[in-house]
Amino acid sequence: MDKLILSSLSKSDIRKLVKEGVMEVQYHSDFTQNSKKESEYVDLDEACKILMKSKATIYGMTSSQKIPFYKRGKKLYFKKEELLQWLGQGRRKTVDEIRQSVDDFLVRKSKFPRTG
């Protein structure tokens, strides 16, 4: 059961304390999330799962420097976020997106007829 604490603090003092507490929690939360992202290295097995490729394929991609990786001694490491970014760079447009691009291009071109 919660205890009732009576205080001689003013409303503005209480607001200030609450605001400082919220800011402190937010700061620690942001720090924890950022430090986790920075240090989220994965090994070869985890990279295989992320990219859905075999070890041999991953080795080939690192030797031809097609994917971002780190090497310490004989061991390979990868940053999960970098692998996901690399994977996202291979996105292809849908047919509807291509049609929209063509339509946009034709509209722009018709607004600026050739002179000459």
Backbone bond lengths (Angstrom), bond angles and torsions (degrees), N, CA, C in turn:
res aa  C-N    CA-C-N  psi(-1)  N-CA   C-N-CA  omega(-1)  CA-C   N-CA-C  phi
1 M - - - 1.443 - - 1.525 109.25 -
2 D 1.349 116.58 135.82 1.453 121.00 -179.37 1.521 111.28 -69.86
3 K 1.310 115.50 143.94 1.463 120.10 178.79 1.520 109.18 -97.36
4 L 1.290 117.38 144.07 1.450 123.54 177.04 1.519 107.82 -90.24
5 I 1.326 116.05 124.26 1.462 120.78 179.47 1.521 107.67 -115.34
6 L 1.312 115.95 122.88 1.458 120.59 177.54 1.514 108.29 -93.20
7 S 1.327 114.95 141.18 1.447 119.44 -176.18 1.517 109.62 -139.51
8 S 1.309 115.02 155.98 1.459 120.04 176.87 1.530 111.03 -95.95
9 L 1.321 116.91 13.20 1.460 120.06 178.82 1.521 110.64 -73.73
10 S 1.328 115.16 145.76 1.468 119.55 177.70 1.530 109.31 -79.68
11 K 1.321 115.55 167.69 1.465 120.21 178.33 1.527 110.87 -58.11
12 S 1.324 117.00 -42.40 1.475 119.87 -178.49 1.530 111.09 -66.49
13 D 1.350 117.43 -35.69 1.463 120.39 176.80 1.532 110.65 -65.18
14 I 1.335 116.16 -41.96 1.472 120.80 179.34 1.520 109.80 -64.68
15 R 1.348 116.60 -44.62 1.469 120.55 177.56 1.523 110.75 -57.92
16 K 1.324 115.80 -44.44 1.464 120.69 -179.25 1.525 110.64 -61.73
17 L 1.329 117.65 -44.53 1.465 121.61 178.73 1.529 111.68 -62.94
18 V 1.332 115.79 -43.07 1.469 119.82 179.34 1.525 109.79 -64.31
19 K 1.337 116.45 -44.69 1.469 121.18 179.94 1.531 110.51 -59.91
20 E 1.321 117.47 -44.74 1.463 120.88 178.37 1.529 111.25 -62.69
21 G 1.336 115.84 -40.41 1.464 119.81 178.45 1.523 111.86 -63.31
22 V 1.325 116.58 -43.74 1.464 121.27 179.33 1.533 109.91 -63.55
23 M 1.331 116.30 -44.17 1.467 120.16 179.70 1.535 110.92 -62.09
24 E 1.329 116.77 -39.32 1.455 120.54 179.40 1.528 111.25 -65.27
25 V 1.318 116.81 -43.67 1.466 120.79 178.12 1.524 109.98 -63.22
26 Q 1.333 116.32 -43.34 1.464 121.04 -179.86 1.530 110.60 -63.52
27 Y 1.331 117.64 -42.79 1.460 121.77 179.10 1.524 110.65 -60.49
28 H 1.326 116.73 -47.43 1.466 119.95 -178.88 1.524 111.13 -66.08
29 S 1.319 116.89 -36.08 1.461 120.95 178.18 1.522 110.36 -65.29
30 D 1.349 117.35 -47.07 1.467 121.36 178.22 1.519 110.67 -62.08
31 F 1.324 117.79 -42.66 1.454 121.37 -179.45 1.519 110.91 -62.50
32 T 1.313 116.71 -44.71 1.463 121.08 -179.74 1.518 111.15 -63.16
33 Q 1.340 117.07 -44.19 1.461 120.61 179.93 1.519 111.20 -64.56
34 N 1.356 117.42 -44.60 1.465 120.53 -179.06 1.517 111.87 -65.82
35 S 1.326 117.65 -41.57 1.459 119.36 -178.82 1.525 110.23 -68.65
36 K 1.328 117.64 -32.64 1.461 120.76 177.92 1.518 110.08 -67.12
37 K 1.346 117.78 -42.76 1.465 121.40 179.31 1.520 110.41 -63.01
38 E 1.330 116.29 -43.01 1.458 120.41 -177.04 1.524 111.71 -62.22
39 S 1.312 117.41 -36.25 1.459 119.77 -171.49 1.521 113.02 -105.63
40 E 1.330 118.22 17.34 1.448 119.52 -176.80 1.531 110.48 -85.91
41 Y 1.316 114.55 75.67 1.459 120.92 176.15 1.526 108.55 -89.88
42 V 1.313 115.27 145.64 1.458 119.72 177.71 1.522 108.81 -125.43
43 D 1.315 115.59 157.79 1.460 120.43 179.10 1.533 110.16 -89.82
44 L 1.321 115.65 -176.13 1.459 121.66 -177.14 1.531 111.90 -60.90
45 D 1.326 116.72 -42.55 1.469 119.82 -179.29 1.527 111.59 -60.70
46 E 1.321 116.36 -43.65 1.460 120.17 179.67 1.535 110.91 -68.72
47 A 1.329 117.02 -37.30 1.469 120.45 176.56 1.529 110.43 -61.75
48 C 1.320 116.81 -38.04 1.467 121.00 177.21 1.524 110.74 -61.80
49 K 1.316 116.54 -40.31 1.467 120.43 179.20 1.530 110.89 -68.06
50 I 1.327 116.62 -43.32 1.464 120.89 -177.96 1.522 110.72 -62.84
51 L 1.339 116.10 -46.02 1.465 120.73 -176.49 1.523 113.41 -89.75
52 M 1.333 116.27 -8.31 1.459 122.17 -178.03 1.533 111.14 55.68
53 K 1.319 114.50 48.73 1.465 122.20 179.55 1.526 108.72 -130.08
54 S 1.325 115.86 159.76 1.459 120.51 178.17 1.531 110.08 -77.53
55 K 1.323 115.55 164.72 1.465 119.97 177.61 1.523 110.95 -60.24
56 A 1.332 116.19 -41.62 1.470 119.98 -179.31 1.530 110.39 -60.96
57 T 1.322 116.30 -40.86 1.466 120.25 179.69 1.524 110.51 -65.24
58 I 1.333 116.73 -43.07 1.469 121.00 179.16 1.526 110.01 -63.38
59 Y 1.336 117.02 -44.09 1.470 119.92 177.15 1.528 110.51 -58.24
60 G 1.320 116.80 -43.92 1.468 120.63 178.89 1.518 111.81 -62.54
61 M 1.325 116.53 -40.46 1.467 120.47 -179.53 1.525 111.86 -68.72
62 T 1.331 116.95 -33.10 1.468 118.78 177.24 1.520 110.99 -74.76
63 S 1.322 117.17 -38.05 1.467 118.47 -178.98 1.526 111.77 -67.76
64 S 1.335 117.14 -29.00 1.465 120.07 176.17 1.533 111.15 -95.58
65 Q 1.331 116.58 7.41 1.466 125.31 176.99 1.522 112.35 53.60
66 K 1.326 115.93 45.18 1.457 121.62 178.03 1.523 112.02 -90.28
67 I 1.325 117.62 -19.95 1.460 120.95 178.44 1.528 109.02 -127.22
68 P 1.337 117.31 152.96 1.464 120.03 179.09 1.530 110.65 -73.24
69 F 1.329 116.14 135.07 1.462 120.48 -180.00 1.518 110.28 -155.29
70 Y 1.324 115.02 167.84 1.457 123.21 178.18 1.519 106.74 -129.17
71 K 1.325 115.61 147.74 1.458 118.97 -179.09 1.524 109.09 -133.89
72 R 1.316 115.20 128.96 1.464 122.51 174.03 1.504 106.65 -125.79
73 G 1.309 115.98 112.19 1.456 119.18 -175.90 1.519 108.84 66.02
74 K 1.313 116.10 -124.71 1.461 120.67 179.52 1.528 112.34 -101.14
75 K 1.317 116.54 5.15 1.459 120.22 -174.19 1.527 111.28 -103.55
76 L 1.332 115.53 138.16 1.459 122.15 178.23 1.527 110.37 -98.21
77 Y 1.332 115.16 142.14 1.456 122.25 176.38 1.524 108.38 -132.79
78 F 1.301 115.33 154.60 1.454 121.47 -178.88 1.518 108.30 -139.16
79 K 1.335 116.85 148.08 1.460 120.36 170.69 1.518 106.10 -92.67
80 K 1.307 115.07 126.68 1.464 120.88 -176.72 1.529 110.84 -56.38
81 E 1.323 117.10 -45.63 1.461 120.71 -178.00 1.531 111.55 -62.68
82 E 1.326 117.49 -39.12 1.469 120.27 178.22 1.523 111.48 -65.39
83 L 1.326 116.89 -38.73 1.467 120.02 177.70 1.525 110.54 -64.38
84 L 1.324 116.93 -42.32 1.459 120.51 179.43 1.529 111.48 -66.18
85 Q 1.322 117.06 -38.34 1.466 120.34 176.55 1.523 110.17 -64.50
86 W 1.322 116.78 -44.68 1.461 121.34 179.20 1.527 110.01 -60.20
87 L 1.299 116.18 -43.37 1.461 121.21 179.48 1.525 110.61 -61.70
88 G 1.321 116.83 -41.73 1.461 121.59 -179.74 1.513 113.81 -66.71
89 Q 1.334 117.74 -23.13 1.461 120.94 179.75 1.528 112.06 -69.55
90 G 1.308 116.74 -15.44 1.454 120.12 -179.23 1.519 113.49 -90.57
91 R 1.322 117.36 10.53 1.461 120.64 -177.62 1.520 110.83 -64.15
92 R 1.317 115.98 137.19 1.455 122.62 177.31 1.524 109.11 -107.69
93 K 1.328 116.02 147.00 1.458 120.55 178.93 1.522 110.59 -72.58
94 T 1.329 114.93 149.27 1.458 119.96 174.70 1.532 108.56 -79.65
95 V 1.323 116.58 166.47 1.464 121.33 178.21 1.529 109.88 -58.88
96 D 1.324 117.04 -41.69 1.469 120.46 179.26 1.526 111.67 -63.12
97 E 1.327 117.49 -39.91 1.465 120.46 178.16 1.522 111.15 -65.84
98 I 1.319 117.38 -38.84 1.470 121.06 178.01 1.525 109.82 -65.18
99 R 1.317 116.82 -45.14 1.474 120.51 178.01 1.524 110.85 -59.33
100 Q 1.331 116.75 -42.94 1.459 120.48 179.21 1.522 110.69 -63.04
101 S 1.328 117.84 -40.52 1.463 121.48 178.13 1.526 110.53 -61.99
102 V 1.341 116.49 -43.10 1.465 121.01 178.96 1.528 109.72 -63.67
103 D 1.327 116.91 -45.62 1.470 120.42 178.80 1.524 110.87 -59.76
104 D 1.326 117.01 -45.07 1.470 121.14 178.95 1.521 110.62 -60.92
105 F 1.331 117.07 -42.41 1.457 121.63 179.79 1.523 110.55 -62.67
106 L 1.338 117.13 -45.50 1.459 121.04 -178.53 1.527 111.46 -65.44
107 V 1.326 116.89 -37.63 1.464 120.27 177.58 1.517 109.87 -65.15
108 R 1.333 117.96 -45.59 1.473 121.30 178.45 1.521 110.51 -61.30
109 K 1.322 116.85 -42.57 1.469 121.42 -177.35 1.526 110.34 -65.65
110 S 1.323 118.15 -37.81 1.458 120.87 -178.70 1.524 111.56 -71.04
111 K 1.335 118.04 -23.46 1.451 121.83 178.34 1.512 111.39 -75.03
112 F 1.318 116.75 -24.44 1.467 121.32 -177.67 1.527 109.23 -123.81
113 P 1.339 117.41 78.87 1.475 119.12 -178.47 1.522 110.87 -67.42
114 R 1.317 115.22 153.82 1.479 120.99 179.30 1.513 110.16 -69.34
115 T 1.300 114.34 142.47 1.472 120.09 173.62 1.509 106.96 -116.63
116 G 1.239 115.98 148.17 1.440 113.04 178.42 1.436 112.86 160.67
